[in-house]
């Protein structure tokens, strides 16, 4: 097990690359979900505003 983690002296580089990749992927998913939710909220407000405008006309 220690040999897998150490990887012939390159373990710190390999595992830090895996860690950084994992963090970037998590950030991408989180930012995408946040952007999607903001877009949904914006569209919901526009639809409510448009339907209120039509109802008052």
C-alpha distances in whole Angstrom, upper triangle without the diagonal:
4,5,5,7,9,10,12,14,15,12,15,17,15,14,18,19,17,19,22,22,22,24,27,26,27,30,31,31,33,35,36,37,39,41,42,43,45,46,47,49,51,52,53,55,57,57,59,61,62,63,65,67,68,69,71,73
4,5,5,6,8,10,11,12,10,12,15,14,13,16,18,17,18,21,22,22,24,26,27,27,30,32,32,33,36,37,38,39,41,42,43,45,47,48,49,51,53,54,56,57,58,60,62,63,64,66,68,69,70,72,74
4,5,5,6,7,9,11,9,12,14,13,13,16,18,17,18,21,22,22,25,27,27,28,30,32,32,34,36,37,38,40,42,43,44,46,48,49,50,52,53,55,57,58,59,61,62,64,65,67,68,70,71,73,74
4,6,5,8,10,10,8,11,13,11,10,14,15,14,16,19,19,19,22,24,24,25,27,29,29,31,33,34,35,37,39,39,41,43,44,45,47,49,50,51,53,55,56,57,59,60,61,63,65,66,67,69,71
4,6,9,9,9,6,8,11,9,8,11,13,12,13,16,17,17,19,22,22,23,25,27,27,29,31,32,33,35,37,38,39,41,43,44,45,47,48,50,51,53,54,56,57,59,60,62,63,65,66,68,69
4,6,6,7,4,7,10,9,9,12,14,14,15,18,19,19,21,23,24,25,27,29,30,31,33,35,36,37,39,40,42,43,45,46,48,49,51,52,54,55,57,58,60,61,63,64,66,67,69,70,72
4,6,5,5,8,10,8,9,12,13,13,15,18,18,19,22,23,24,25,27,29,30,31,33,34,36,37,39,40,42,43,45,46,48,49,51,52,54,55,56,58,60,61,62,64,66,67,68,70,72
4,6,7,10,11,11,12,15,16,16,18,20,21,22,25,26,27,29,30,32,33,35,36,37,39,41,42,43,45,47,48,49,51,52,54,55,57,58,60,61,63,64,66,67,69,70,72,73,75
4,6,8,9,10,11,13,14,16,17,19,20,22,23,25,26,28,29,31,32,34,35,36,38,39,41,42,44,45,47,49,50,51,53,54,56,57,59,60,62,63,65,66,68,69,71,72,74
4,6,5,6,9,10,11,12,14,16,17,18,20,21,23,24,26,27,29,30,32,33,35,36,37,39,41,42,43,45,47,48,49,51,53,54,55,57,58,60,61,63,64,66,67,69,70
4,5,5,6,8,10,10,12,14,15,16,18,20,21,22,24,25,27,28,30,31,33,34,36,37,39,40,42,43,45,46,48,49,51,52,53,55,57,58,59,61,62,64,65,67,69
4,6,5,6,8,10,10,12,14,15,16,18,20,21,22,24,26,27,28,30,31,32,34,36,37,38,40,42,43,44,46,48,49,50,52,54,55,56,58,59,61,62,64,65,67
4,6,5,6,9,10,10,12,14,15,16,18,20,21,22,24,26,27,28,30,31,32,34,36,37,38,40,42,43,45,46,48,49,51,52,53,55,57,58,59,61,63,64,65
4,6,5,6,9,10,11,12,14,15,17,18,20,21,23,24,26,27,29,30,31,33,35,36,37,39,41,42,43,45,47,48,49,51,52,54,55,57,58,60,61,63,64
4,5,5,6,8,10,10,12,14,15,16,18,20,21,22,24,26,27,28,30,31,33,34,36,37,39,40,42,43,45,46,48,49,51,52,54,55,57,58,60,61,63
4,5,5,6,8,10,10,12,14,15,16,18,20,21,22,24,26,27,28,30,31,33,34,36,37,38,40,42,43,45,46,48,49,50,52,54,55,57,58,60,61
4,5,5,6,9,10,11,12,14,15,16,18,20,21,22,24,26,27,28,30,31,33,34,36,37,39,40,42,43,45,46,48,49,51,52,53,55,57,58,60
4,6,5,6,9,10,11,12,14,15,17,18,20,21,23,24,26,27,29,30,31,33,35,36,37,39,41,42,43,45,46,48,49,51,52,54,55,57,58
4,5,5,6,9,10,11,12,14,15,16,18,20,21,22,24,26,27,28,30,32,33,34,36,37,39,41,42,43,45,46,48,49,51,52,54,55,57
4,5,5,6,9,10,10,12,14,15,16,18,20,21,22,24,26,27,28,30,31,33,34,36,37,39,40,42,43,44,46,48,49,51,52,54,55
4,5,5,6,9,10,10,12,14,15,16,18,20,21,22,24,26,27,29,30,31,33,34,36,37,39,41,42,43,45,46,48,49,51,52,54
4,5,5,6,9,10,11,12,14,15,17,18,20,21,23,24,26,27,29,30,32,33,35,36,37,39,41,42,43,45,46,48,49,51,53
4,5,5,6,9,10,10,12,14,15,16,18,20,21,22,24,26,27,28,30,31,33,34,36,37,39,40,42,43,45,46,48,49,51
4,5,5,6,9,10,10,12,14,15,16,18,20,21,22,24,26,27,28,30,31,33,34,36,37,38,40,42,43,45,46,48,49
4,5,5,6,9,10,11,12,14,15,16,18,20,21,23,24,26,27,29,30,32,33,35,36,37,39,41,42,43,45,47,48
4,5,5,6,9,10,11,12,14,15,17,18,20,21,23,24,26,27,29,30,32,33,35,36,37,39,41,42,43,45,47
4,5,5,6,8,10,10,12,14,15,16,18,20,21,22,24,25,27,28,30,31,33,34,36,37,39,40,42,43,45
4,5,5,6,9,10,10,12,14,15,16,18,20,21,22,24,26,27,28,30,31,33,34,36,37,39,40,42,43
4,6,5,6,9,10,11,12,14,15,16,18,20,21,22,24,26,27,29,30,31,33,34,36,37,39,41,42
4,5,5,6,9,10,11,12,14,15,17,18,20,21,23,24,26,27,29,30,32,33,35,36,37,39,41
4,5,5,6,9,10,10,12,14,15,16,18,20,21,22,24,26,27,28,30,31,33,34,36,37,39
4,5,5,6,9,10,10,12,14,15,16,18,20,21,22,24,26,27,28,30,31,33,34,36,37
4,5,5,6,9,10,11,12,14,15,16,18,20,21,22,24,26,27,28,30,31,33,35,36
4,5,5,6,9,10,11,12,14,15,17,18,20,21,23,24,26,27,29,30,32,33,35
4,5,5,6,9,10,10,12,14,15,16,18,20,21,22,24,26,27,28,30,32,33
4,5,5,6,9,10,11,12,14,15,16,18,20,21,22,24,26,27,28,30,32
4,5,5,6,9,10,10,12,14,15,16,18,20,21,22,24,26,27,29,30
4,5,5,6,9,10,11,12,14,15,16,18,20,21,22,24,26,27,29
4,5,5,6,8,10,11,12,14,15,16,18,20,21,22,24,26,27
4,5,5,6,9,10,10,12,14,15,16,18,20,21,22,24,26
4,5,5,6,9,10,11,12,14,15,16,18,20,21,23,24
4,5,5,6,9,10,11,12,14,15,16,18,20,21,23
4,5,5,6,9,10,10,12,14,15,16,18,20,21
4,5,5,6,8,10,11,12,14,15,16,18,20
4,5,5,6,9,10,10,12,14,15,16,18
4,5,5,6,9,10,10,12,14,15,17
4,5,5,6,8,10,10,12,14,15
4,5,5,6,9,10,10,12,14
4,6,5,6,9,10,11,12
4,5,5,6,9,10,11
4,5,5,6,9,10
4,5,5,6,9
4,5,5,6
4,6,5
4,6
4
